[in-house]
Amino acid sequence: MRIAPFLGSLVALMTLHASTGLAQGSLGVFEGHADVGTVSRAGTVAYDPELQQYTISGSGKNMWAARDDFHFVWKKMSGNFILSLRAKFVGKGVDPHRKVGWTIRPSLAPDGAHVTAALHGDGLMSLQTRRTAGAAVTDQVQSAARLPDMVQLERRDGAYIMSVAHFGDTLVTTQLSDVTLPDTVYVGMFICAHNDSVTETAVLSNVRITVPAGTGLVPGREYLGSNLEVLDVGSGNRTIVHQYTGSFQAPNWTHDGTALIYAQEGNLYRFDLATRTPTVINTGFAIRNNNDHVLSFDGTMMGISHHSADDNNASIIYTLPAGGGTPKRITAKGPSYFHGWSPDGRWLVYAGQRDNDIDVYRISASGGEEERLTNTPGLDDGPEYTPDGKYIYFNSSRTGRMQLWRMRTDGSGQEQVTNDGFNNWFAHISPDGRWIAYIAFPPDVPANDHPFYRHVMLRLMPIDGGPSRVIAYLYGGQGTINVPSWSPDGKRLAFVSNTGMK
């Protein structure tokens, strides 16, 4: 059910043990910047480390035909990668075809080959390429996305995939499969004024350069690196607050809003947001925890899911003080995966596997007999109480695709909440009870699976009904947002994204 990183080989754990800091230079994640071609005004770039945003300016006549003139912020990369950003031009601009976006190039020559995802000032979005040095740009595939500002360009085993959207919408994808560039290339952000007598400027946020999993990577034996991210729900801006070369998963927010709690290789860690430092939490004998851990509504207690050696390594639910202590066993049966406390602290709800079927159960916080709340074919998972204690939200594959559902706290009145083409998991209710945040997996993922290392979305919908909107586009999946992860003030969400880290 929940893949536990501590079950991987000792060699994998040893090689993935190092942490990485967030120390970056004046260019953030990039290595250099330069004007390419002939420009009348030198380009500039400024990086804001607090917001993790870039402001890029440049002139240049065009990026088209047999040569390009623009300002480029780059790093060298090899293999597969995913480039993603959110772009906003500053001011009305002079030419409607001023451009900003991503470009992939073997060299810094103005007539060099390239693949480029270009957002124009008038809202046009194009995927264009110069196949060989000195040749004319021969392909310009336009996107049907509405007023895009999210720009993603991926190299996947020789194919180049542009995915774009107006922030909040789902991505629209276009692909070039017959372009050949060297393995090692310059990748980066660019701006071109399309009028060499002026300088244009854009602000680029949520900039991510992701190294995806290779085909041979098998979670359980080895893992990609992990980013601990905080999302400002109102603005959509994301900041990375911690990185690790191995796997950590599933952040909760502490009751006072000062720290996050996440699972890492069997232990639970408290990450202090002020000092940006993690500290292991004392969970006694329970050192084989998976990512299903939840704090009580008052912040005094924590429920965990520990793989008990006395139960054939099945996941068993325990409770302990939020600051650490000796765990108290709650569930007699396993596997049991903890997901939520009732607001009054009297009940625990969880997904339990009994007789090869996984359903939602509840049990008294003091232990005793468990009560089965769902009993239909298909996987039922991720139960969570609303702050008013009236409903339990959960996800179910009973209709053939994983969707969000809700029911009364006694299991009655089960009704479907979402009905779309994605596989939706883990409904997390905002502290004011107005919003549902959840993770959406693509349609090709089996309904009963929530794997690592996929293109996924975090989505937000009103709890009273209405359309969902995307609040984060990311590479992650399992462990991204398995547990309640709203900040106490309801303004932020914590989650985990993934990338290869050398």
C-alpha positions in Angstrom: 0.0 0.0 0.0 2.5 2.6 1.2 6.0 1.9 -0.1 8.4 2.2 2.8 11.9 3.4 1.8 13.5 1.7 4.9 12.8 -1.6 3.2 15.3 -0.9 0.5 18.8 -2.4 0.5 21.4 -1.2 2.9 23.6 -0.2 0.0 20.9 2.0 -1.4 20.3 3.7 2.0 24.0 4.3 2.5 24.4 5.9 -0.9 21.3 8.0 -0.5 22.0 9.3 3.0 23.6 12.6 2.2 21.5 15.8 2.6 21.8 18.7 0.2 21.6 22.4 1.2 19.8 25.1 -0.6 22.9 27.3 -1.1 22.7 28.8 -4.5 24.6 31.6 -6.3 23.2 34.8 -7.8 21.8 32.7 -10.7 19.9 30.2 -8.5 20.0 26.8 -10.2 21.7 28.1 -13.4 25.4 28.3 -14.2 25.7 31.3 -16.5 24.0 33.9 -18.6 24.9 35.7 -21.8 23.6 37.6 -24.8 23.4 35.3 -27.8 23.8 36.9 -31.3 23.8 40.6 -31.9 21.9 42.8 -29.4 21.9 46.6 -28.9 21.3 46.4 -25.2 23.0 44.0 -22.8 20.6 41.6 -21.1 20.4 41.0 -17.4 19.1 38.5 -14.8 18.3 38.9 -11.1 17.5 36.1 -8.7 15.3 36.6 -5.6 16.3 33.8 -3.2 13.4 34.4 -0.9 10.7 34.1 -3.5 13.0 31.9 -5.7 12.0 34.0 -8.7 14.0 35.3 -11.7 13.7 38.7 -13.4 15.2 38.5 -16.9 15.6 41.3 -19.4 16.9 41.5 -22.9 16.7 42.9 -26.4 17.4 41.1 -29.7 15.7 41.3 -33.1 14.2 37.8 -33.3 14.5 34.1 -32.7 13.6 32.8 -36.1 14.8 32.1 -39.6 18.6 31.2 -39.7 19.7 33.1 -36.6 18.7 34.1 -33.1 19.3 37.2 -31.0 18.3 37.0 -27.3 19.4 36.8 -23.7 20.0 33.4 -22.2 20.3 32.0 -18.7 21.6 28.5 -18.9 23.1 25.4 -17.4 24.6 22.3 -19.1 22.7 19.1 -18.9 22.7 15.6 -20.3 20.1 12.8 -20.6 16.4 13.3 -19.9 15.1 16.4 -18.1 11.9 18.4 -17.5 12.0 22.2 -17.6 9.1 24.1 -16.1 8.3 27.7 -15.2 5.6 30.3 -14.9 6.1 33.4 -16.9 4.8 37.0 -16.6 5.9 39.8 -18.9 6.5 43.2 -17.3 4.5 46.0 -18.9 2.6 46.2 -22.2 5.7 45.7 -24.3 6.5 47.1 -27.8 6.2 44.2 -30.1 3.4 41.6 -29.7 6.0 38.9 -30.6 8.4 39.5 -27.7 9.2 36.0 -26.5 10.1 34.2 -23.3 10.4 30.6 -22.4 12.8 27.6 -22.5 15.4 26.8 -25.2 17.7 23.7 -25.6 20.8 24.2 -27.6 24.1 22.4 -28.3 26.0 25.7 -28.3 25.7 29.5 -27.7 26.1 30.2 -31.5 23.2 32.4 -32.8 22.7 30.1 -35.8 22.8 26.9 -33.7 20.4 24.0 -33.7 17.8 24.2 -31.0 14.4 23.2 -29.7 12.5 26.1 -28.1 9.2 26.6 -26.3 8.4 30.3 -26.8 5.6 32.2 -25.1 4.8 35.4 -27.2 3.6 38.7 -25.8 0.3 38.3 -27.6 -0.3 34.9 -25.9 0.8 32.7 -28.8 2.7 29.6 -27.6 4.9 27.7 -30.1 7.3 24.8 -30.2 9.9 25.5 -32.8 13.2 24.0 -33.9 16.2 24.6 -36.0 17.4 21.1 -36.9 21.0 21.9 -38.0 23.3 24.8 -37.5 22.7 27.6 -40.1 19.4 26.2 -41.2 16.1 28.0 -41.1 13.6 27.3 -38.4 11.3 24.7 -40.1 8.8 23.7 -37.4 6.5 25.9 -35.5 3.8 23.9 -33.7 1.3 26.2 -32.0 -0.5 25.3 -28.8 -4.3 25.6 -28.3 -3.8 26.5 -24.6 -5.8 29.6 -23.4 -3.5 32.5 -22.6 -0.7 30.3 -21.3 1.8 31.3 -18.6 2.9 27.8 -17.5 5.6 26.6 -19.9 7.1 23.1 -19.7 9.6 21.6 -22.0 10.8 18.0 -21.6 13.4 15.9 -23.3 12.3 12.2 -23.0 14.5 9.7 -24.8 15.0 11.9 -27.8 11.5 13.3 -28.0 10.8 16.9 -27.1 7.5 17.6 -25.4 6.0 21.0 -24.8 3.2 21.2 -22.2 1.6 24.6 -21.5 -1.4 26.0 -19.7 -3.0 29.1 -18.3 -2.2 28.7 -14.6 -5.1 26.7 -13.1 -5.9 24.8 -16.3 -4.7 21.3 -17.2 -1.7 21.2 -19.5 -1.9 21.0 -23.3 0.8 18.9 -24.9 2.7 19.1 -28.2 5.6 16.8 -29.3 8.5 16.7 -31.7 10.0 13.3 -32.2 12.4 13.6 -35.1 14.9 16.2 -33.9 18.4 15.1 -33.1 20.5 17.1 -30.6 23.7 16.0 -28.8 23.3 14.4 -25.4 25.0 17.3 -23.6 23.3 20.6 -24.2 22.7 24.1 -22.8 19.2 24.3 -21.3 17.7 27.5 -19.9 15.4 30.5 -19.9 15.5 33.1 -22.6 14.0 36.5 -23.5 13.9 38.2 -26.9 12.4 41.6 -27.4 11.6 41.1 -31.1 12.7 44.7 -31.5 16.4 45.3 -30.9 15.9 48.9 -30.0 14.1 48.1 -26.8 14.6 46.0 -23.7 11.8 43.7 -22.5 11.5 42.1 -19.1 9.7 39.1 -17.6 9.4 37.6 -14.1 9.8 33.8 -14.0 8.6 31.9 -11.0 8.2 28.2 -10.0 11.3 27.5 -12.1 12.1 23.8 -11.8 14.7 21.7 -13.6 13.8 18.1 -12.9 15.8 14.9 -13.7 13.2 12.2 -14.0 13.5 8.5 -13.0 15.3 6.2 -15.5 13.6 3.1 -16.7 15.7 0.9 -14.4 14.9 2.7 -11.2 12.8 0.6 -8.9 11.5 2.3 -5.7 12.2 0.1 -2.8 15.8 -0.4 -3.9 16.7 3.2 -4.9 15.1 6.6 -5.0 15.3 10.0 -6.6 16.0 13.0 -4.5 13.3 14.9 -2.6 12.3 18.6 -2.5 10.2 19.8 0.5 8.1 22.6 -0.9 5.7 25.2 0.5 3.0 26.5 -1.8 1.2 29.8 -1.3 -2.3 28.8 -2.3 -3.4 32.3 -3.1 -0.5 33.3 -5.5 0.5 29.8 -6.6 4.1 30.6 -5.8 6.2 27.6 -4.6 9.4 27.7 -2.6 11.8 24.8 -1.9 12.7 24.8 1.8 14.7 21.6 2.1 16.3 19.0 -0.2 17.6 15.5 0.3 19.3 13.1 -2.1 17.2 10.2 -1.0 13.5 9.8 -0.2 11.4 11.7 2.3 7.6 11.8 2.0 4.3 13.2 3.2 4.7 16.4 5.2 2.3 17.5 8.0 2.1 21.0 9.4 2.5 21.3 13.1 -0.3 23.0 15.1 1.6 26.2 15.7 2.7 26.5 12.1 6.4 26.6 12.8 7.5 23.2 11.5 6.7 20.3 9.2 6.8 16.6 10.0 7.7 14.1 7.3 8.8 10.4 7.0 12.3 9.5 6.0 13.6 5.9 5.8 11.5 4.6 8.7 11.9 7.6 11.0 9.8 10.8 11.4 11.5 14.1 11.3 10.5 17.6 12.5 11.7 20.3 10.1 11.9 23.7 11.7 10.9 26.3 9.2 12.8 29.2 10.8 16.1 27.5 11.0 15.6 25.2 8.1 16.9 22.2 10.0 15.4 18.6 10.5 15.5 16.8 13.8 14.5 13.1 14.2 11.5 12.6 16.4 11.7 10.0 19.2 9.2 7.3 18.3 10.7 4.6 20.5 10.7 1.2 19.0 8.7 2.4 16.0 11.5 3.0 13.5 10.0 1.3 10.5 7.3 3.9 9.8 5.7 4.4 6.4 4.4 7.8 5.2 0.9 7.6 6.9 1.3 9.8 10.0 -1.2 12.5 11.2 -1.3 15.0 14.0 -4.5 15.4 16.1 -6.5 18.5 15.5 -5.3 20.1 18.7 -1.7 19.2 17.8 -0.9 17.3 21.0 -0.9 13.7 19.6 0.4 12.0 16.6 -0.8 8.8 14.9 1.8 6.7 13.0 1.8 3.5 10.9 4.7 1.3 11.9 5.7 -2.0 10.2 5.6 -4.4 13.2 8.0 -7.3 13.2 5.6 -9.1 15.5 2.9 -8.9 12.8 4.9 -10.2 9.8 5.9 -6.6 9.0 2.4 -5.5 8.5 1.6 -1.8 9.1 0.0 -1.2 12.5 -1.3 2.1 13.9 0.1 3.6 17.1 -0.3 6.9 18.8 2.2 8.9 20.8 2.7 12.6 22.0 3.4 14.9 19.1 6.8 15.8 20.4 7.8 12.1 20.7 7.5 9.3 23.2 6.6 5.7 23.6 4.0 4.5 21.0 0.7 3.0 22.1 -0.7 0.3 19.9 -4.2 1.0 18.6 -5.1 -1.5 15.8 -5.0 -5.2 16.5 -5.1 -6.1 12.8 -2.9 -5.1 9.9 -2.1 -3.9 7.4 -3.6 -0.6 8.7 -2.6 2.8 7.3 -3.5 5.8 9.4 -5.1 8.9 7.7 -7.1 11.0 10.1 -8.2 12.0 13.6 -11.7 13.1 14.4 -11.7 16.8 15.5 -12.6 15.9 19.1 -9.7 13.4 19.2 -12.0 10.4 20.0 -11.7 8.5 16.7 -9.0 7.4 14.2 -9.9 6.6 10.6 -7.6 4.5 8.3 -7.4 2.2 5.3 -7.3 -1.4 6.4 -6.5 -4.5 4.3 -8.7 -7.4 5.4 -9.2 -10.5 3.3 -7.4 -9.0 0.3 -9.7 -6.0 0.2 -8.9 -2.5 1.3 -11.6 -0.4 2.9 -12.1 2.5 5.3 -12.3 1.7 9.0 -12.6 3.7 12.2 -11.5 2.9 15.8 -11.6 4.5 19.2 -8.4 6.5 19.9 -8.0 4.3 23.0 -8.2 1.1 20.9 -10.7 -1.7 20.9 -12.8 -3.1 18.1 -12.6 -1.6 14.7 -15.7 -0.6 12.7 -15.8 -1.0 8.9 -17.2 2.1 7.1 -17.0 1.0 3.4 -17.7 -2.3 1.9 -17.8 -2.1 -1.9 -15.7 -3.6 -4.6 -12.6 -1.5 -5.4 -10.0 0.2 -3.3 -11.1 2.7 -0.7 -8.4 4.8 0.9 -7.3 8.1 2.3 -10.1 8.9 4.9 -10.0 12.3 6.5 -12.5 14.1 8.8 -13.8 17.6 7.9 -13.0 20.2 10.6 -16.6 20.3 11.7 -16.6 16.5 12.3 -19.7 15.9 10.0 -18.1 14.1 7.1 -15.2 11.7 6.2 -13.7 12.3 2.8 -12.0 9.4 1.1 -10.9 8.2 -2.4 -12.4 5.1 -4.1 -11.9 3.2 -7.3 -15.4 1.6 -7.1 -16.5 3.3 -10.4 -13.4 2.2 -12.3 -11.4 5.3 -11.8 -10.0 6.7 -8.5 -12.3 9.6 -7.5 -13.0 11.5 -4.3 -16.0 10.5 -2.2 -17.5 11.5 1.2 -19.7 9.9 3.8 -21.2 10.5 7.2 -18.9 9.6 10.0 -20.8 6.3 10.6 -20.3 5.3 6.9 -23.8 6.2 5.7 -24.6 8.5 2.8 -21.7 7.7 0.6 -21.5 10.0 -2.4 -19.1 10.8 -5.2 -17.4 14.2 -5.1 -15.2 14.3 -8.3 -16.0 12.8 -11.7 -13.3 13.5 -14.3 -10.7 11.8 -16.4 -7.9 11.8 -13.8 -7.2 9.5 -10.9 -7.8 11.6 -7.7 -6.3 10.7 -4.3 -6.1 12.1 -0.8 -8.7 14.8 -0.2 -7.3 17.3 2.3 -9.8 19.7 3.8 -8.7 23.3 4.6 -8.8 24.4 8.2 -11.8 26.6 7.5 -13.7 23.7 5.9 -14.1 25.6 2.6 -11.6 23.9 0.2 -10.4 20.4 -0.8 -6.8 20.0 -2.0 -5.9 16.7 -3.6 -3.4 15.1 -6.0 -4.5 14.1 -9.5 -2.6 11.3 -11.3 -2.9 10.9 -15.1 -5.4 8.6 -16.8 -2.8 6.0 -17.7 -2.0 5.2 -14.1 -4.1 2.2 -12.8 -7.0 3.4 -10.6 -5.7 1.4 -7.6 -2.1 2.7 -7.8 -0.4 6.0 -6.8 3.2 5.4 -8.0 6.3 7.4 -7.5 7.8 9.7 -10.2 5.0 10.8 -12.5 3.7 14.1 -13.8 1.0 14.9 -11.4 -1.1 17.9 -10.3 -2.3 19.4 -7.0 -5.8 20.6 -7.5 -8.2 22.7 -5.4 -12.0 22.7 -5.4 -14.7 24.3 -3.3 -16.1 21.8 -0.7 -19.6 22.9 -1.6 -19.0 21.9 -5.3 -17.7 23.6 -8.4 -14.9 23.2 -10.8 -11.4 22.2 -9.7 -8.3 24.3 -10.6 -4.7 23.3 -10.7 -2.5 24.9 -8.0 0.7 23.0 -8.7 2.2 21.1 -11.7 5.0 18.8 -10.5 6.9 15.6 -10.8 6.1 13.4 -7.8 3.3 11.1 -6.8 3.7 8.6 -4.0 4.6 10.6 -0.9 3.8 14.0 -2.4 0.7 14.8 -0.3 -0.5 11.5 1.3 -1.4 13.2 4.6 -3.1 16.4 5.7 -0.7 19.2 4.8 -2.5 22.5 5.1 -0.9 25.2 7.2 -3.0 26.1 10.3 -4.0 29.5 8.7 -5.2 27.8 5.6 -2.9 29.9 3.3 -0.2 27.3 2.4 0.3 23.7 1.6 3.4 21.6 2.1 4.3 18.8 -0.4 7.2 16.8 -1.8 8.4 16.8 -5.4 11.2 14.6 -6.8 14.2 14.9 -9.0 17.5 13.2 -9.5 20.3 14.9 -7.5 24.0 14.3 -8.3 
